[in-house]
């Protein structure tokens, strides 16, 4: 696997999250839901969150896309789980890429999507709270 990772330009950590992604799945009736896509590459990410006392208690994702899209989705869910909504909103695309020990430049847009999907799910949750 290391040879393949080197050929593609992925870190070992990206390969781990791609081959064995964390938090895959759907939360039925989530407290917050975010969906983003990149029409250029065709990647689509969905993030589902369950919130308790302003903390992301559970988070799941469903991604249609390349290895980077799957790895960044997996990593962003790991980063956000157990954090307050405010802390999770501060997770940036750079945080995701850094935690994955870098992405090839042509794949950086994938990490943008993961953070955007997380932020969209939190915004959705906040809207639902406001509108009661």
C-alpha positions in Angstrom: 0.0 0.0 0.0 2.9 2.4 0.8 4.2 2.1 -2.8 0.8 2.9 -4.2 0.4 5.9 -1.8 3.8 7.2 -2.9 2.9 6.8 -6.6 -0.3 8.8 -6.2 1.2 11.3 -3.8 -1.0 10.5 -0.8 0.3 10.3 2.7 -0.1 7.0 4.6 -2.8 8.7 6.7 -4.9 9.6 3.6 -4.6 6.0 2.5 -5.7 4.7 6.0 -8.8 7.0 6.0 -9.6 6.0 2.4 -9.2 2.3 2.9 -10.9 2.2 6.4 -13.0 5.4 6.7 -14.4 6.3 10.1 -18.0 7.3 10.8 -19.5 6.2 7.5 -23.3 6.1 7.3 -26.5 8.0 7.8 -28.1 9.3 10.9 -31.9 9.0 10.6 -33.6 12.3 11.4 -30.4 14.1 12.1 -30.3 17.3 14.1 -28.2 18.9 11.3 -27.6 17.9 7.7 -25.1 19.4 5.2 -24.6 18.5 1.6 -22.0 20.0 -0.7 -20.7 19.1 -4.1 -18.1 20.1 -6.6 -19.5 20.0 -10.1 -16.0 20.1 -11.6 -14.8 16.8 -10.1 -18.2 15.3 -9.3 -17.6 14.8 -5.6 -20.6 15.0 -3.4 -20.5 14.9 0.4 -23.2 14.6 3.0 -22.7 15.1 6.7 -25.2 14.2 9.4 -24.9 15.4 13.0 -26.6 14.6 16.3 -26.2 17.4 18.8 -26.6 17.3 22.6 -25.9 20.3 24.9 -24.3 22.2 22.0 -21.8 19.3 21.4 -21.6 17.1 18.3 -22.4 13.8 19.9 -22.5 11.7 16.7 -21.5 12.5 13.2 -21.7 10.4 10.0 -20.9 11.0 6.4 -21.8 9.6 3.0 -19.5 10.6 0.2 -19.5 10.0 -3.5 -16.1 10.8 -4.9 -12.4 10.1 -5.1 -10.1 8.7 -2.4 -9.3 12.2 -1.2 -13.0 13.1 -0.8 -13.5 9.9 1.3 -10.4 10.5 3.4 -11.2 14.1 4.1 -14.8 13.2 5.0 -13.6 10.6 7.4 -11.0 13.0 8.9 -13.5 15.9 9.3 -15.9 13.7 11.2 -13.1 12.5 13.5 -12.1 16.2 14.1 -15.6 17.3 14.8 -16.9 14.5 17.0 -17.1 15.6 20.7 -16.5 19.2 19.9 -18.9 22.1 20.6 -20.6 23.6 17.6 -18.5 26.7 17.9 -15.2 24.6 17.9 -16.4 22.5 15.0 -17.2 25.7 13.0 -13.6 26.7 13.3 -12.3 23.5 11.6 -10.9 24.7 8.3 -9.9 23.0 5.1 -6.3 23.5 6.1 -6.9 21.7 9.4 -8.3 18.7 7.5 -5.4 18.6 5.1 -2.8 19.0 7.9 -4.4 16.2 10.0 -4.1 14.0 6.9 -0.4 14.9 6.6 -1.1 16.8 3.3 -2.9 16.2 0.1 -1.6 16.5 -3.5 -2.2 20.0 -4.7 -4.7 18.9 -7.3 -6.7 17.2 -4.6 -6.8 20.1 -2.1 -10.3 21.1 -3.3 -11.6 17.8 -1.7 -10.6 19.0 1.8 -12.6 22.2 1.1 -15.7 20.2 0.6 -15.3 18.2 3.9 -15.1 21.4 6.0 -17.9 23.0 4.0 -20.2 20.0 4.5 -19.6 20.1 8.2 -20.3 23.8 8.4 -23.5 23.4 6.3 -24.7 20.7 8.8 -24.1 23.0 11.8 -25.8 25.9 10.0 -28.8 23.6 9.3 -28.9 22.6 13.0 -28.8 26.3 14.0 -31.6 27.2 11.6 -33.8 24.4 12.9 -33.2 25.7 16.5 -34.1 29.2 15.5 -37.2 28.2 13.8 -38.2 25.8 16.5 
